[in-house]
Amino acid sequence: MIDNAFAIPPQFIMIFGGLMVFLVKERLRTGFVLLISALSVSAVLFLPETYGISATFLAQDLVIMKMDSLGRIFSLIFTLITFFALVFASANPDRLHYSAGLVYAGAAVGVVFSGDFFSMYAFWEIMAVASTFLILAGNTEKAYKAAFRYILVHITGGLILLAGIVLYVRHTGTPVFSGLLSLSTPHGILIFLGIAVNCAMVPMHGWLKDAYPEASAAGAVFLSAFTTKSAVCMMAKLYAGTTLLIWMGLLMAVYPLVYALIEKDIRRILAYCIINQVGVMLCGVGIGTEMAINGVATHGFSHILYKALLFMAAGSVLTAAGTVCISEQTKSPGNSGDDSRKMLCRQMPFTCAMAIIGGASVSLPFFCGFISKSMIASAASHNHMILVWMLLEFASAGAFLAAGVRVVFFLFFRENGMQTARDLPFAMKAAMAGVALLCILVGLFPKVLYSFAPFPVLYEPYTPAHIVGHLELLLFAVLAYMFSFSSGFHPKPIQKPLPDLDGVYIAAFSYINRELDMILNLLNQKAESFFARWFPKWVLLGAKQLPAKIGVYTIVVNKTFSQAKKQDLVKEGMVVEKIFETATFPTGLCVVFAAFFVVVLFLMH
Amino acid sequence: MRGLIMENSKNSNPQHNYAPVSAGLAWFLLQGFYILVFSLLLIELFIHKHGRLFFENAYGFFPAFGFLSALVLIFLAKGLSALFQKGAEKESLNE
């Protein structure tokens, strides 16, 4: 049932718009996607507070959409940033970015507006699939591998979530959300773990710093916004006030900062800083008071803005210079003569200015990060959580050093050997300018953002004591970094990929895979030799080779019509025979078969 | 990647694309930063503080905390960096 027949939910506008992209003529495509995202922004702004969509499916009541204040503020920033990310992507107008970006954003809006677990799960999985395409759009060998690991992690997380949902439905009799969940029940734990994967909670954070830096320039802007923040929103809806979240959040807020100080890839530094800021938000969810949840919602908004701006700046450099890796042999600023021209601040002054605004927005007063992040720290001090408050301030100083100072300084004010010969497309500059303007406006007029907060905001960010105290915290941290730099003690960027906790589980899974492969193949051989006695040889041969032969002939027929070369046919035939012989089918094919059997089961039921 | 960049830009000559960042300006900005940092310490003497936690109101708490936070992070990063480099050297020796 739809409450208002004339109102169209934003998630459906975006998902259907994203799917329609392939049908729209090339010259109209950019206008079409921008219109879709503008429509979805207005839908979020103008849908009534009581708006909802409910349905019945397989004898279960579903609340596909339920408007609430937490969902509204998150979906507002999701739709806004989609608009700017699409403008940024229009510099290289391809269907993949437009379609995957819109579907991904629409699914994220669907998650934060969902009123039951089945709807949430459906949007959750759409989000995982659509975002994988944005990593694949990186179009490098590394990007393909990272995308594969990314989808594996998210499918695993999705399965854990699904297991929790099944137990929840069994326990309550309905998939509809019914208040907060507890970690003392099996379904509560499984759903928590499923959402924690998308939050990139340590030690399950490896996918984020692995995949985001490999995405295309525009893809990374989309990726920085949706997956982690929709998960934070769901944590706030389902686990507000859970003490474990405070400590897990603080671990996330502190741990990646150390990596961010020695990483050489600017986009990976930004990925570590996303984990850090999501940690701050989760800590706020754990505190769980009205002020803390307001802080989480508003900081989710601010963080998406400035992180998108920083990813856009990094993407612009990647586009213009072909790399965003800082080298160890960098030279200090102030070099006179031709050498100083090699600094990116002189080659890309506009992008440099945008990156400075993005860096300042992390924490500095009169920018967006300041008015939201400090609300979470204030919530900790209001509850006399001294250690929590101290670690949040520590994380704030560290995040400013990593994302605000290190990214901007190393990328733009050091000679990196990067050379850009030409100017950037106007679309990229316009997108960055739009987001930078929002970063400043939100910082200057915080009351506008506070009006979208889930609870009435009684917090005043601009008091002299707060401004001076916070500036002192940040600038003295910078001073310490500068001293370490001038004394040569500063941590130098490491040129090799940094080992992280994900290395442990990758190694563990590789070991399990090897051992299982050996054991199961041994069992297979034994079973074959045991049962083979009972059947005639031709039956055994047929059972073994028939599916492979059918597969090969299907390819031959298909390729004959497409006039493929004979050598290619032979090569593909050998690959197919090998696949059937070793029973190692590609994951995509397995997913297609699994989906086919699910549909068959559903029809039989 | 380079194909994305506008070919007909007015600033297509790299020589015309440089912003005026000189050694003098860098020096000026650095001095400005030092002045700002130390003027904050002076301003702190004259503002009314309203922190909920007792040490928030102590003079010089935030500068000291910021400075120490950065030092702790730098030490941790140096330690981790040394650990990784040792591991990398061991690996290359084994190879």
Contacts between the chains, C-beta under 8 A, distances in Angstrom:
chain1	res1	chain2	res2	distance
A	91	B	4	5.9
A	92	B	4	5.0
A	257	B	73	5.9
A	258	B	73	6.6
A	258	B	76	4.7
A	258	B	77	5.1
A	258	B	80	5.5
A	259	B	80	7.4
A	261	B	73	6.2
A	261	B	74	7.1
A	261	B	77	3.9
A	262	B	77	5.1
A	262	B	80	6.4
A	262	B	81	4.7
A	262	B	84	7.7
A	318	B	1	7.1
A	319	B	1	5.7
A	319	B	4	5.3
A	319	B	5	6.8
A	320	B	5	6.2
A	322	B	1	5.4
A	322	B	2	7.1
A	333	B	21	7.6
A	333	B	23	8.0
A	333	B	26	4.8
A	334	B	22	8.0
A	334	B	23	4.0
A	334	B	26	4.0
A	334	B	27	6.7
A	335	B	23	6.9
A	336	B	22	7.1
A	336	B	23	5.0
A	340	B	21	6.8
A	340	B	22	7.4
A	340	B	23	7.3
A	341	B	18	5.3
A	343	B	21	6.8
A	345	B	19	6.3
A	345	B	21	5.4
A	346	B	17	7.7
A	346	B	18	4.1
A	346	B	19	5.0
A	346	B	21	5.3
A	347	B	14	7.0
A	347	B	17	5.8
A	347	B	18	6.6
A	348	B	17	8.0
A	349	B	19	3.6
A	352	B	19	7.5
A	378	B	52	7.9
A	381	B	51	7.1
A	381	B	52	4.4
A	381	B	53	5.3
A	381	B	56	7.2
A	382	B	52	6.0
A	384	B	52	7.2
A	384	B	53	7.2
A	386	B	53	6.0
A	389	B	53	6.4
A	390	B	65	7.7
A	393	B	65	6.4
A	393	B	69	7.4
A	394	B	65	7.8
A	394	B	69	4.6
A	394	B	72	7.6
A	397	B	65	7.7
A	397	B	66	5.1
A	397	B	69	4.3
A	397	B	70	6.2
A	397	B	73	7.9
A	398	B	69	6.5
A	398	B	70	7.6
A	398	B	73	5.2
A	401	B	70	6.1
A	401	B	73	6.8
A	413	B	21	7.9
A	419	B	14	7.7
A	420	B	14	7.5
A	420	B	17	7.7
A	421	B	5	7.9
A	421	B	12	7.4
A	421	B	14	5.1
A	422	B	5	4.5
A	422	B	6	6.5
A	422	B	7	7.2
A	422	B	9	5.5
A	422	B	11	7.2
A	422	B	12	5.3
A	422	B	14	8.0
A	423	B	5	7.1
A	423	B	6	6.0
A	423	B	9	4.0
A	423	B	10	7.6
A	423	B	11	4.7
A	423	B	12	7.2
A	423	B	17	7.0
A	424	B	5	6.7
A	424	B	6	7.5
A	425	B	4	6.5
A	425	B	5	7.0
A	425	B	6	5.5
A	426	B	6	7.7
A	463	B	50	7.2
A	464	B	47	4.6
A	464	B	48	7.4
A	465	B	47	5.3
A	465	B	48	6.6
A	465	B	49	4.6
A	465	B	50	6.0
A	465	B	51	7.2
A	468	B	40	6.0
A	468	B	43	5.6
A	468	B	44	5.6
A	468	B	47	5.8
A	468	B	62	7.9
A	469	B	44	7.8
A	469	B	49	7.7
A	469	B	51	7.9
A	469	B	56	7.4
A	469	B	61	7.9
A	469	B	62	4.4
A	470	B	62	7.3
A	471	B	40	5.7
A	472	B	40	5.1
A	472	B	41	7.4
A	472	B	44	6.8
A	472	B	62	4.1
A	472	B	63	4.4
A	472	B	66	6.3
A	473	B	62	4.5
A	473	B	63	7.4
A	473	B	65	6.1
A	473	B	66	3.9
A	473	B	69	7.7
A	474	B	66	6.3
A	475	B	33	7.5
A	475	B	36	6.8
A	475	B	37	5.0
A	475	B	40	6.7
A	475	B	66	7.2
A	476	B	37	6.8
A	476	B	62	7.5
A	476	B	63	4.2
A	476	B	64	7.5
A	476	B	66	3.8
A	476	B	67	4.3
A	476	B	70	7.5
A	477	B	66	4.1
A	477	B	67	6.6
A	477	B	69	5.7
A	477	B	70	3.9
A	478	B	33	7.8
A	478	B	70	7.4
A	479	B	37	5.9
A	479	B	67	6.5
A	479	B	70	7.9
A	480	B	66	7.5
A	480	B	67	4.7
A	480	B	68	7.8
A	480	B	70	3.6
A	480	B	71	5.2
A	480	B	74	7.0
A	481	B	70	5.3
A	481	B	74	6.9
A	484	B	70	7.8
A	484	B	71	7.7
A	484	B	74	5.0
A	489	B	74	7.1
A	489	B	78	7.3
A	490	B	74	6.5
A	491	B	74	6.2
A	491	B	77	3.8
A	491	B	78	5.0
A	491	B	80	8.0
A	491	B	81	5.1
A	492	B	81	6.9
A	494	B	81	6.0
A	494	B	84	5.8
A	494	B	85	7.0
A	496	B	84	7.5
A	496	B	88	5.7
A	498	B	84	6.3
A	499	B	84	6.6
A	499	B	87	7.2
